C-alpha cells in the first residue's frame, strides 16, 4: 500500500511536467510565428528577384537574405528546443511512474527516480538556455530590420531628422 509520502513523491514531478508542457505550448507558438515569418520573407525575396526593375533591389535583397538566414536559424533553434522539452517531459513522466512502480514492487532503489528527475531537469535547463539564444536571434533580426529602415527612409520624415540633429 502506497503511503502518503510515496504519493506526494509521485506528484512532485507533475510540477515539472506542467512547466515543460507550458514551455512546449509557448515554444510551438513561437515556432509557428517564426516559420510564418520565414515564408513571408521568402515570398518577398522571390518577388524582389523576379522583378528586377525596382530601384535599390540589391540593398533590399541583402536585407531580406540576412533576415531569412536569421529566421531559418531561429526556426532550427526552436525545433531543437521542442525536442529537448519533449524529452524532458517524457523523463518527468518516467520519474513519476518509476516512483509508483518501485513502491508497488517494494524495491528500495531511490537513485532511479532521482536520476531520472535530474536528467529531466537537465534537459529542461538546456531547453531554456536555447530559448534565450533564440530570443537573441529574434532581437538581432529586429535590429537589422530597424537599422535598414532608419538608414533608407529617414529622408521620408525630415522632421524626425531635425529633432535628432538638435
SVG drawing of the C-alpha trace seen along z (x, -y; Angstrom):
<svg xmlns="http://www.w3.org/2000/svg" viewBox="-2 -72 25 78">
<polyline fill="none" stroke="black" stroke-width="0.4" points="0.0,0.0 1.4,-3.4 1.9,-5.8 1.2,-9.5 4.9,-10.3 5.0,-7.9 2.0,-9.6 3.4,-13.0 6.8,-11.9 4.9,-10.7 3.1,-14.1 6.3,-16.1 7.4,-15.5 3.9,-16.8 5.1,-20.3 7.9,-19.8 5.6,-18.1 3.3,-21.2 6.3,-23.5 7.6,-21.5 4.1,-21.4 3.7,-25.2 7.1,-25.7 6.1,-23.3 2.9,-25.3 4.6,-28.7 7.5,-27.4 5.3,-25.8 3.5,-29.1 6.9,-30.9 7.9,-28.2 4.7,-28.8 5.3,-32.5 8.9,-32.0 8.0,-29.7 5.3,-32.1 7.9,-35.0 10.3,-32.9 7.7,-32.1 6.8,-35.8 10.4,-36.8 10.9,-34.1 8.0,-35.4 9.3,-39.0 12.8,-37.9 11.4,-35.9 9.3,-38.8 12.3,-41.1 14.5,-38.7 11.8,-38.3 11.0,-42.0 14.5,-43.5 13.2,-46.8 12.7,-48.1 15.3,-50.5 17.6,-49.7 16.9,-45.9 20.5,-44.9 20.2,-46.6 16.8,-45.2 17.9,-41.7 20.8,-41.7 18.5,-42.7 15.9,-40.0 18.6,-37.4 20.1,-38.3 16.6,-38.2 15.9,-34.8 19.1,-33.4 18.1,-34.6 14.6,-33.2 16.0,-29.8 18.4,-29.8 15.6,-30.8 13.3,-28.0 16.0,-25.4 16.8,-26.6 13.1,-26.4 12.8,-22.9 15.8,-21.9 14.1,-23.4 10.9,-21.5 12.8,-18.2 14.6,-18.9 11.2,-19.8 9.5,-16.7 12.5,-14.6 12.3,-16.4 8.5,-15.8 8.9,-12.1 11.6,-11.8 9.5,-13.5 6.6,-11.2 9.0,-8.2 10.2,-9.6 6.6,-9.7 5.9,-6.2 9.1,-4.8 8.3,-6.1 5.0,-4.2 6.4,-1.0 9.2,-0.9 6.8,-1.3 4.4,1.3 7.2,3.9 8.8,2.9 12.1,2.2 14.2,-0.3 16.3,-2.0 15.7,-5.7 18.5,-6.5 16.3,-5.6 13.7,-8.3 16.3,-10.8 18.5,-10.2 15.5,-10.4 14.4,-13.7 17.9,-15.2 18.3,-14.1 14.9,-15.6 15.8,-18.8 19.0,-18.9 17.1,-18.7 14.6,-21.4 17.5,-23.6 19.3,-23.2 16.0,-24.0 15.7,-27.3 19.3,-28.2 18.4,-27.5 15.3,-29.7 17.5,-32.6 19.7,-32.1 16.6,-32.0 15.4,-35.3 18.7,-36.9 18.4,-35.7 14.9,-37.3 16.1,-40.6 19.1,-40.6 16.7,-40.3 14.7,-43.2 17.8,-45.3 18.9,-44.6 15.4,-45.5 15.2,-48.7 18.7,-49.8 17.7,-49.3 14.5,-51.3 16.3,-54.2 19.2,-54.3 17.0,-54.1 13.9,-56.0 15.0,-58.8 14.7,-61.4 10.9,-60.5 10.4,-62.1 12.6,-65.3 11.0,-66.5 12.5,-63.5 15.9,-64.2 15.7,-67.8 14.9,-66.5 17.8,-64.0 20.3,-66.7 19.2,-69.1"/>
</svg>
